[in-house]
Amino acid sequence: MKTLRLLLVGLIFTLQLPAQTRTVNIYEYRPNVIVTGLRGDAADSAMIGAAVRHYFETHVTGFQQSHMPQFIITGRDNRFLLGIGGYVNFRTAYDFSGVVQNEDFVTYDIPIPGNATTAQQLRMDASTSRLFFKAIANTKKLGRVITYIETDFRGGDYRLRLRSAYISFKGWLFGRDVTTFCDLNASPTTIDFEGPNAYTFGFNTMIRYTHAFNDRWSLGAALEMPEVSGTYAPGLIAIPQRLPDLPVYVQYNWGRNRFSHIRASAVFRDMYYHNETLGKNKSAFGWGTQLSTAIRVTRPLILFGQAVYGRGISPYIQDIDGAGLDIVPDPRHPDQLQTLPMFGWFGAAQINLLDNLFCSGGFSQVRVYKRNDFGTSDMYRTAQYIFGNVFYHITPNCQVALEYLYGKRKNMDNASNHANRIQAMIQYNF
């Protein structure tokens, strides 16, 4: 009876799982479902299948997203469900012919110039291990209410760090999650925790609304907590921000399971600072546009791509987040700050060799432009990021991977340096 129950659950999941996830990330899903209030084998396959469907319909896929939970607790009527999961992730890396001074392969952190201490290094890390809890309540007034908490150990010295914590119902989300400006399904999987340097991935606190008109068209908009990274001239100082960032997107899906898609996104932000000489607060307007896609060309081949351009949007571009490039001095107008133009793009491909084996590779680049002659000779100008990897599932819950990374940073004066990294990973989901 128990074996039959697990087979039925696996069949339900297989019939509904998106193509990329079924053939790449999970080729067999058999959760441990505990139905409270019942004894022995009183829980039938329909009850367990309903619990799995509730989780599948609320599961978020894409870059760095957690797997479906391995433990589900539910009542006999499935009005309240609790999923508990996570994984242990161990990575070891070796930098050679130049190093990146970061656990992740952040090309901004390639030292220029290099020296004897930045030629080679060994790294080991388990801080990306993760825990998550998801509760689903099926209510009469609000419909399906989802509460989700996810943590990893990236808080420094392996302390817990909050990744996501939100409440969601009727298309609304309140809390912390991946920024709305990010297209989670536009990037392939990497061992590198950052991924392509031009990828617009990051977490933010927000109020978001999303709506699907049908299985092809959807849109989203949010008010997100602003984060400004600036370089301030004398007499111009940072102050608390007053207006939220406004990211929006519209997306079109097509193909089998509507996996292929193209998304057009934009973000608008007003960044405040204080002029001490005038005793006035001023602001600089930032904006960004983005086009992202994932296309299943054939059953085994998937193409990914993204291009982003804007002014003052460094928190949304991974490589230059926190680099002080949102608002900078304007040499023509010493009493005010200006936004810098920035551009990033990447292209990648993934080949699903078997249900439990895939490889991927790609190229990514970020560029920051001078404006009104602002910029020192050692200021970041551009960086390139190249990756290639292979992932193999030993069992449904255990995967290993190997990856090569190459990065090159160039400054405004054309001084440059590069780095190479080879790394391996083992991960076990629970």
C-alpha positions as CSV (number, residue, x, y, z in Angstrom):
1,M,0.0,0.0,0.0
2,K,2.8,2.4,0.9
3,T,4.7,1.7,-2.3
4,L,1.6,2.2,-4.4
5,R,1.0,5.5,-2.6
6,L,4.5,6.8,-3.4
7,L,4.2,5.8,-7.0
8,L,0.9,7.7,-7.4
9,V,2.5,10.8,-5.8
10,G,5.5,10.5,-8.1
11,L,3.1,10.2,-11.1
12,I,1.1,13.3,-10.1
13,F,4.3,15.3,-9.8
14,T,5.8,14.1,-13.1
15,L,2.7,15.0,-15.0
16,Q,2.7,18.6,-13.8
17,L,6.3,19.4,-13.2
18,P,7.8,22.0,-15.7
19,A,10.1,20.5,-18.3
20,Q,13.4,22.0,-17.1
21,T,12.8,20.9,-13.5
22,R,11.7,17.4,-14.4
23,T,14.6,16.6,-16.6
24,V,17.3,18.5,-14.8
25,N,16.7,19.2,-11.2
26,I,14.4,16.5,-9.9
27,Y,13.8,13.3,-11.8
28,E,11.9,11.5,-9.0
29,Y,10.0,13.2,-6.2
30,R,8.8,11.2,-3.3
31,P,8.0,13.4,-0.3
32,N,7.4,12.1,3.2
33,V,3.8,13.2,3.8
34,I,2.5,13.1,7.4
35,V,-1.3,13.4,7.8
36,T,-2.2,14.4,11.3
37,G,-5.2,13.0,13.0
38,L,-4.9,9.6,11.3
39,R,-3.4,6.4,12.3
40,G,-1.4,3.8,10.4
41,D,-2.1,3.7,6.7
42,A,-5.5,5.6,6.9
43,A,-4.1,8.4,4.6
44,D,-5.0,7.5,1.1
45,S,-3.2,8.4,-2.1
46,A,-5.7,11.1,-3.0
47,M,-5.1,12.9,0.3
48,I,-1.3,12.7,-0.2
49,G,-1.6,13.7,-3.9
50,A,-3.6,16.8,-2.9
51,A,-0.9,17.9,-0.5
52,V,1.8,17.5,-3.2
53,R,-0.3,19.6,-5.6
54,H,-0.7,22.4,-3.1
55,Y,3.0,22.6,-2.9
56,F,3.7,22.2,-6.6
57,E,1.3,25.0,-7.4
58,T,3.1,27.4,-5.1
59,H,6.6,26.3,-5.9
60,V,9.0,28.9,-7.2
61,T,11.6,27.7,-9.8
62,G,14.7,29.3,-11.1
63,F,18.2,30.5,-10.1
64,Q,19.1,29.6,-6.5
65,Q,15.6,28.5,-5.6
66,S,15.1,25.7,-3.2
67,H,13.7,22.3,-4.2
68,M,10.3,21.0,-3.2
69,P,10.1,20.0,0.5
70,Q,11.0,16.5,1.5
71,F,8.7,16.6,4.5
72,I,5.1,17.7,4.4
73,I,2.8,17.8,7.3
74,T,-1.0,18.2,6.6
75,G,-4.4,17.6,8.1
76,R,-6.9,15.2,6.6
77,D,-8.7,18.1,4.8
78,N,-5.5,19.8,3.6
79,R,-6.7,23.1,5.0
80,F,-3.2,23.8,6.5
81,L,0.1,22.3,5.3
82,L,3.6,22.8,6.5
83,G,6.7,21.9,4.4
84,I,10.2,21.6,5.9
85,G,13.3,21.3,3.8
86,G,16.8,22.4,3.1
87,Y,20.2,21.1,2.0
88,V,23.8,20.8,3.0
89,N,26.1,22.3,0.4
90,F,29.9,21.9,0.4
91,R,32.1,23.6,-2.1
92,T,35.8,23.6,-2.6
93,A,37.6,25.9,-5.0
94,Y,41.1,26.6,-6.2
95,D,42.0,30.0,-7.8
96,F,45.1,30.0,-10.1
97,S,46.8,32.5,-12.4
98,G,45.0,35.3,-10.4
99,V,42.5,35.1,-7.6
100,V,39.1,36.6,-6.7
101,Q,39.2,38.0,-3.1
102,N,35.7,36.7,-2.3
103,E,34.1,33.3,-1.5
104,D,32.0,33.9,-4.7
105,F,33.5,34.6,-8.1
106,V,32.8,38.4,-8.1
107,T,34.8,39.8,-10.9
108,Y,34.7,43.3,-9.3
109,D,37.0,41.9,-6.6
110,I,39.8,40.9,-8.9
111,P,42.8,42.9,-7.6
112,I,44.5,45.3,-10.0
113,P,47.5,45.0,-10.1
114,G,48.1,41.4,-8.9
115,N,51.1,40.3,-6.8
116,A,52.5,37.2,-5.2
117,T,49.7,37.0,-2.6
118,T,47.0,37.1,-5.2
119,A,48.3,34.4,-7.6
120,Q,46.8,31.2,-6.1
121,Q,44.5,30.2,-3.2
122,L,42.4,27.3,-1.9
123,R,38.9,27.8,-0.6
124,M,36.3,25.6,1.2
125,D,32.9,26.7,2.1
126,A,29.6,25.4,3.5
127,S,27.8,28.7,4.2
128,T,25.4,28.3,1.3
129,S,23.7,25.4,3.1
130,R,20.0,26.2,3.6
131,L,16.8,25.8,5.7
132,F,13.3,26.7,4.6
133,F,9.8,26.4,6.0
134,K,6.6,27.0,4.0
135,A,3.1,27.0,5.4
136,I,0.0,27.0,3.2
137,A,-3.4,27.9,4.6
138,N,-6.5,27.4,2.5
139,T,-9.0,30.0,3.8
140,K,-12.4,31.2,2.7
141,K,-11.8,35.0,2.7
142,L,-8.2,35.2,1.4
143,G,-8.0,32.0,-0.5
144,R,-4.6,30.3,-0.4
145,V,-2.3,32.1,2.0
146,I,1.4,31.3,1.8
147,T,4.0,32.1,4.5
148,Y,7.6,31.3,3.7
149,I,10.9,31.7,5.5
150,E,14.3,30.7,4.0
151,T,17.7,31.1,5.5
152,D,21.3,30.3,4.7
153,F,24.6,30.7,6.7
154,R,26.0,33.7,4.9
155,G,25.7,36.1,7.8
156,G,29.5,36.0,8.5
157,D,31.3,33.3,10.5
158,Y,28.5,30.9,9.5
159,R,25.7,32.9,11.2
160,L,22.2,32.5,9.9
161,R,21.1,35.0,7.2
162,L,17.6,35.7,6.2
163,R,17.0,35.2,2.5
164,S,13.3,35.3,2.1
165,A,10.4,35.9,4.6
166,Y,7.0,36.8,3.2
167,I,3.2,36.4,3.3
168,S,1.5,36.0,0.0
169,F,-2.2,35.7,-1.1
170,K,-4.4,36.7,-4.1
171,G,-1.4,37.9,-6.1
172,W,0.0,40.1,-3.3
173,L,3.3,39.6,-1.5
174,F,4.5,41.4,1.6
175,G,8.0,40.8,3.0
176,R,11.4,40.0,1.7
177,D,12.1,38.1,-1.5
178,V,14.2,38.2,-4.7
179,T,13.7,41.6,-6.4
180,T,10.9,41.9,-8.9
181,F,13.5,43.2,-11.4
182,C,15.0,39.7,-11.5
183,D,13.9,37.1,-14.0
184,L,14.6,33.9,-12.0
185,N,14.3,31.6,-15.0
186,A,16.6,33.5,-17.3
187,S,19.8,32.1,-15.9
188,P,21.2,28.5,-15.8
189,T,22.4,26.8,-12.6
190,T,26.0,27.5,-11.4
191,I,28.1,26.3,-8.5
192,D,29.2,29.9,-8.1
193,F,26.7,31.4,-5.7
194,E,26.7,34.8,-7.5
195,G,26.4,33.5,-11.0
196,P,26.8,35.6,-14.2
197,N,28.2,39.0,-13.2
198,A,25.5,40.9,-15.2
199,Y,22.6,39.0,-13.7
200,T,20.1,41.2,-11.8
201,F,19.7,38.9,-8.8
202,G,19.3,40.1,-5.2
203,F,16.9,40.3,-2.3
204,N,14.8,43.2,-1.2
205,T,11.9,44.0,1.2
206,M,8.8,44.9,-0.8
207,I,5.1,45.0,-1.5
208,R,4.5,43.2,-4.8
209,Y,1.5,42.4,-7.0
210,T,1.6,39.8,-9.8
211,H,-1.1,38.7,-12.1
212,A,-1.4,36.0,-14.8
213,F,-4.0,36.8,-17.4
214,N,-3.7,33.2,-18.8
215,D,-1.0,30.7,-19.3
216,R,0.9,33.0,-21.7
217,W,0.7,36.6,-20.4
218,S,1.6,37.8,-16.9
219,L,2.8,41.0,-15.2
220,G,4.1,42.3,-12.0
221,A,4.9,45.5,-10.1
222,A,6.3,46.3,-6.7
223,L,7.3,48.9,-4.2
224,E,10.8,47.9,-2.9
225,M,13.0,49.3,-0.2
226,P,15.6,51.5,-1.8
227,E,19.3,50.8,-1.4
228,V,21.6,53.6,-2.6
229,S,25.4,53.1,-3.1
230,G,26.9,56.5,-3.8
231,T,30.2,58.4,-4.0
232,Y,29.7,61.7,-2.3
233,A,31.6,65.0,-2.9
234,P,32.4,67.4,0.0
235,G,29.3,69.1,1.3
236,L,27.0,66.5,-0.3
237,I,26.0,63.8,2.2
238,A,23.9,60.6,2.3
239,I,20.5,60.8,4.0
240,P,17.7,58.3,4.5
241,Q,15.7,57.5,1.4
242,R,12.1,58.7,1.0
243,L,10.6,56.9,-1.9
244,P,10.6,53.2,-2.8
245,D,12.0,51.7,-6.0
246,L,9.4,50.8,-8.5
247,P,10.2,47.7,-10.6
248,V,7.7,46.4,-13.2
249,Y,7.6,43.7,-15.8
250,V,5.4,42.0,-18.4
251,Q,6.1,38.4,-19.6
252,Y,5.0,36.2,-22.5
253,N,5.3,32.4,-22.3
254,W,5.1,29.8,-25.0
255,G,6.1,26.2,-25.9
256,R,5.8,22.9,-24.0
257,N,4.6,23.6,-20.4
258,R,5.0,27.3,-21.3
259,F,8.6,27.0,-20.3
260,S,10.0,29.3,-23.0
261,H,9.5,33.0,-22.2
262,I,10.5,36.6,-22.9
263,R,10.2,39.3,-20.2
264,A,10.5,43.1,-20.5
265,S,11.3,44.8,-17.2
266,A,11.9,48.3,-16.0
267,V,12.9,49.9,-12.7
268,F,12.5,53.6,-11.5
269,R,14.2,55.1,-8.5
270,D,14.6,58.6,-6.9
271,M,17.8,58.8,-4.8
272,Y,18.0,61.6,-2.2
273,Y,21.1,63.3,-0.7
274,H,21.7,66.6,1.2
275,N,23.5,69.7,0.1
276,E,25.1,71.1,3.3
277,T,26.0,74.5,1.7
278,L,22.5,75.2,0.6
279,G,20.8,73.4,3.4
280,K,18.6,71.6,1.0
281,N,17.8,68.0,0.1
282,K,18.1,67.0,-3.5
283,S,17.5,63.9,-5.6
284,A,18.8,62.2,-8.7
285,F,16.5,60.1,-10.8
286,G,17.7,56.5,-11.7
287,W,16.1,54.1,-14.2
288,G,16.8,50.8,-15.9
289,T,15.4,48.6,-18.6
290,Q,15.9,44.9,-19.1
291,L,15.0,42.2,-21.6
292,S,15.4,38.5,-20.5
293,T,14.5,35.2,-21.9
294,A,14.8,31.4,-21.7
295,I,14.1,29.3,-24.9
296,R,13.8,25.6,-25.1
297,V,15.2,25.0,-28.6
298,T,14.9,21.3,-28.5
299,R,14.1,18.9,-25.6
300,P,17.7,18.8,-24.4
301,L,18.9,22.3,-25.3
302,I,17.9,25.5,-23.5
303,L,19.2,29.0,-24.2
304,F,19.3,31.8,-21.7
305,G,19.9,35.5,-22.1
306,Q,19.6,38.9,-20.5
307,A,20.5,42.5,-21.3
308,V,20.1,45.4,-18.9
309,Y,20.9,49.1,-19.3
310,G,20.2,52.1,-17.1
311,R,21.5,54.9,-14.8
312,G,22.1,54.5,-11.1
313,I,20.9,50.9,-10.8
314,S,24.0,49.2,-9.4
315,P,22.1,47.4,-6.6
316,Y,20.4,45.4,-9.3
317,I,23.6,44.3,-11.1
318,Q,25.5,41.7,-9.2
319,D,29.0,42.7,-10.0
320,I,28.8,46.3,-9.0
321,D,26.3,46.1,-6.1
322,G,27.6,48.3,-3.3
323,A,30.4,49.8,-5.4
324,G,29.4,53.4,-4.9
325,L,28.3,53.9,-8.5
326,D,24.6,54.9,-8.2
327,I,25.1,58.6,-7.6
328,V,28.5,60.3,-8.0
329,P,29.9,63.9,-8.2
330,D,29.2,65.9,-11.3
331,P,32.4,67.9,-12.2
332,R,30.3,70.4,-14.1
333,H,28.0,71.1,-11.2
334,P,29.8,70.7,-7.8
335,D,26.6,71.4,-5.9
336,Q,24.9,68.2,-7.1
337,L,25.3,64.5,-7.8
338,Q,24.6,62.6,-11.0
339,T,23.8,59.1,-12.0
340,L,26.2,56.9,-14.0
341,P,25.2,54.9,-17.1
342,M,25.8,51.1,-16.8
343,F,25.1,48.1,-19.1
344,G,25.3,44.4,-18.6
345,W,24.4,41.3,-20.7
346,F,24.9,37.6,-20.7
347,G,24.2,34.6,-22.9
348,A,24.2,30.9,-21.8
349,A,23.2,27.4,-22.9
350,Q,22.2,24.3,-21.0
351,I,22.3,20.8,-22.5
352,N,20.3,18.1,-20.7
353,L,22.3,15.0,-21.5
354,L,20.2,12.6,-19.3
355,D,17.4,13.0,-16.8
356,N,20.0,13.3,-14.1
357,L,22.9,14.9,-16.0
358,F,23.3,18.3,-17.6
359,C,26.0,20.7,-18.5
360,S,25.9,24.5,-19.1
361,G,28.2,27.4,-20.1
362,G,28.0,31.0,-20.9
363,F,29.5,34.5,-21.1
364,S,28.6,37.6,-19.1
365,Q,29.9,41.2,-19.2
366,V,29.3,44.5,-17.2
367,R,30.3,48.0,-18.3
368,V,30.2,51.3,-16.4
369,Y,30.4,54.5,-18.5
370,K,32.0,57.8,-17.6
371,R,29.6,60.8,-17.5
372,N,30.6,64.5,-17.5
373,D,34.3,63.5,-17.0
374,F,33.7,61.9,-13.7
375,G,36.0,58.9,-12.8
376,T,39.4,58.2,-11.5
377,S,42.0,56.1,-13.4
378,D,41.5,53.1,-11.0
379,M,37.7,53.1,-11.2
380,Y,35.9,50.0,-12.4
381,R,35.2,50.1,-16.1
382,T,34.2,46.7,-17.3
383,A,34.5,43.0,-16.3
384,Q,33.9,39.7,-18.1
385,Y,32.7,36.4,-16.6
386,I,33.0,33.0,-18.4
387,F,31.7,29.7,-16.9
388,G,31.3,26.1,-17.8
389,N,30.0,23.3,-15.6
390,V,28.5,19.8,-15.3
391,F,25.9,18.7,-12.7
392,Y,25.1,15.0,-11.9
393,H,22.4,13.6,-9.6
394,I,23.7,10.5,-7.9
395,T,20.3,10.0,-6.2
396,P,17.2,12.2,-6.3
397,N,18.5,14.1,-3.3
398,C,22.2,14.1,-3.8
399,Q,24.0,15.9,-6.6
400,V,27.7,16.6,-7.4
401,A,29.1,19.2,-9.8
402,L,32.3,20.6,-11.3
403,E,32.8,24.1,-12.7
404,Y,35.4,26.3,-14.3
405,L,35.3,30.1,-14.1
406,Y,37.3,32.8,-15.8
407,G,37.1,36.5,-15.0
408,K,38.7,39.7,-16.1
409,R,38.4,43.2,-14.7
410,K,39.5,46.4,-16.5
411,N,39.7,49.9,-15.0
412,M,39.2,53.3,-16.6
413,D,42.9,53.6,-17.4
414,N,42.8,50.2,-19.1
415,A,44.8,48.5,-16.4
416,S,43.5,45.0,-16.0
417,N,43.9,41.6,-14.3
418,H,42.3,38.2,-14.6
419,A,41.5,35.2,-12.4
420,N,40.7,31.5,-12.9
421,R,38.8,29.2,-10.6
422,I,38.0,25.5,-10.7
423,Q,35.5,24.3,-8.1
424,A,33.6,21.3,-7.1
425,M,30.4,20.8,-5.1
426,I,28.4,18.1,-3.3
427,Q,24.9,18.8,-2.1
428,Y,22.3,16.7,-0.3
429,N,18.7,17.8,0.0
430,F,16.6,16.9,3.0
